[in-house]
Amino acid sequence: FSANHLRLAMSVLHDEDIGDTPYEDIMEIAQLRDRSLVKTFVTRALGADSRTAANSGWNKEKLGARLFEQIELAVMKRFPKLKLYDAWGIQAQNLEGAMLRHVMLQGIEKDIVCLPVHDAIAVPQQHEKWAVDAMLEAWERIGVRNASSARARVKVDRP
C-alpha cells in the first residue's frame, strides 16, 4: 500500500481520498526533497498520543525541531482535517493487519504463497496482478467500509 496510514486516516475519519501523491504534496509545501522525512513524520505524528511524544521520537533521531515544525505545518496545510498526535496509528496497523490477513487467506484458497511484509505482501511475480487486485479489494472491504470516495493506491516493487 502507498501512504497507507495517512490514506486510511483521511478515508476512515473524513471519507476523503488524498490522491496519488500525498507525501509529495507535503514535500512541495514544505519545500523538501526527501520523501522519507515526510513519511517518518507522518508515521510518528499519527502514531503518537501527543505532539511532545512525536517530537521526542523525532529528535532522538537528531532530525531537528525546525524540520519537525516545517513538515508539521505542511501536513496541516495540505490536510487540514487530519488530527495528528491522537495515537490513530494503532488503528491503522490493526486495519492493515486485517487486510493482509484477508489477502493471505485468499491466496491460500488459490494456492498462491503470500508473505506479509509490513504494509505489503510478497508473491511470486506471476501472481502480481492477482496480488494488486486482492490488496485493493481488501482495502475496500476492510479499511473503508463506509467511505464512498476514498480508494487505496498500491505500489509494485520488483527484484
C-alpha positions in Angstrom: 0.0 0.0 0.0 1.1 3.5 -0.7 1.0 6.1 2.2 -1.5 3.8 3.9 -1.7 5.2 7.4 -2.3 8.7 6.1 -4.7 7.4 3.4 -6.6 5.3 5.9 -6.9 8.1 8.4 -8.3 10.5 5.9 -10.6 7.9 4.4 -12.0 6.3 7.6 -12.2 9.5 9.6 -13.2 12.0 6.9 -14.3 10.0 3.8 -11.7 11.8 1.8 -9.4 10.5 -1.0 -6.0 12.0 -0.7 -4.9 11.5 -4.3 -1.9 9.7 -5.8 1.0 11.7 -4.3 0.1 12.8 -0.7 3.7 12.7 0.6 5.0 14.5 -2.5 2.3 17.2 -2.0 3.6 17.7 1.6 7.1 17.8 0.3 6.3 20.6 -2.2 4.6 22.7 0.5 7.5 22.1 2.9 10.0 22.7 0.2 11.7 19.4 0.8 13.2 16.8 -1.5 13.3 13.8 0.9 10.1 11.7 0.9 11.4 9.5 3.7 11.4 12.5 6.1 7.8 13.2 5.4 6.9 9.6 5.7 8.7 9.4 9.0 7.0 12.5 10.3 3.5 11.3 9.3 4.1 7.9 10.8 5.2 9.4 14.1 2.6 12.0 14.2 -0.3 9.6 13.5 1.1 7.0 16.0 2.0 9.3 18.9 -0.5 10.2 21.6 0.9 13.7 21.9 2.9 16.3 20.0 5.6 16.0 22.7 5.9 12.3 22.2 6.1 12.6 18.4 8.7 15.4 18.7 10.7 13.4 21.2 10.9 10.4 18.9 11.8 12.7 16.0 14.6 14.5 17.9 16.1 11.2 19.1 17.0 10.6 15.5 18.6 14.1 15.5 16.3 15.4 12.8 15.7 18.8 14.5 12.8 20.8 15.8 12.8 23.2 12.9 12.3 20.4 10.3 9.6 18.9 12.6 7.7 22.2 12.5 8.3 22.7 8.8 6.7 19.3 7.9 4.0 19.7 10.6 2.8 23.0 9.0 2.9 21.5 5.5 0.8 18.5 6.7 -1.7 20.8 8.3 -1.9 23.0 5.3 -2.4 20.0 2.9 -4.7 18.0 5.2 -6.4 20.5 7.5 -8.9 17.9 8.7 -6.2 15.4 9.8 -5.9 15.0 13.5 -2.3 14.4 14.5 -1.0 13.1 17.8 -4.1 11.0 18.5 -2.5 7.6 18.5 -4.5 6.7 15.4 -1.6 4.7 14.0 -2.6 1.8 16.2 -6.0 1.6 14.4 -4.2 1.9 11.1 -1.9 -1.0 12.0 -4.9 -3.1 13.0 -6.7 -2.4 9.7 -3.6 -3.2 7.7 -3.2 -6.5 9.6 -6.8 -7.4 8.8 -6.4 -6.5 5.2 -3.2 -8.6 4.8 -4.8 -11.5 6.6 -7.7 -11.3 4.1 -5.3 -11.3 1.2 -3.3 -14.2 2.6 -6.4 -16.3 3.2 -7.5 -15.6 -0.4 -4.0 -16.7 -1.5 -4.4 -20.0 0.4 -7.7 -20.6 -1.4 -6.0 -20.1 -4.8 -2.8 -21.9 -3.8 -0.7 -18.7 -4.0 2.0 -18.2 -1.5 1.8 -14.7 0.2 4.4 -13.4 2.6 3.3 -10.3 4.6 5.9 -7.6 4.8 4.8 -4.5 6.8 2.0 -3.0 4.7 2.6 -5.3 1.7 2.7 -8.8 0.6 5.4 -10.7 -1.4 4.2 -13.1 -4.0 5.8 -14.9 -7.0 5.9 -12.5 -9.9 3.4 -14.5 -12.0 0.8 -13.6 -9.3 1.5 -9.9 -9.3 -1.8 -8.8 -10.9 -3.8 -11.1 -8.5 -1.9 -9.6 -5.5 -2.7 -6.0 -6.6 -6.3 -6.8 -7.2 -6.6 -8.7 -3.9 -5.0 -5.8 -1.9 -7.3 -3.2 -3.4 -10.3 -5.4 -2.7 -9.2 -6.0 0.9 -8.7 -2.3 1.4 -12.2 -1.5 0.2 -13.8 -4.4 2.2 -11.9 -3.9 5.5 -10.3 -0.5 5.5 -13.0 1.8 4.2 -16.4 0.0 4.6 -18.3 3.3 4.9 -16.2 5.6 2.8 -17.6 6.5 -0.6 -14.9 8.4 -2.3 -11.5 7.2 -1.0 -9.5 4.4 -2.6 -6.2 2.7 -2.0 -3.1 3.0 -4.0 -0.7 0.2 -4.4 3.0 0.3 -5.4 4.7 -2.7 -7.0 8.3 -3.4 -6.3 10.1 -6.0 -8.4 13.5 -7.5 -7.7 
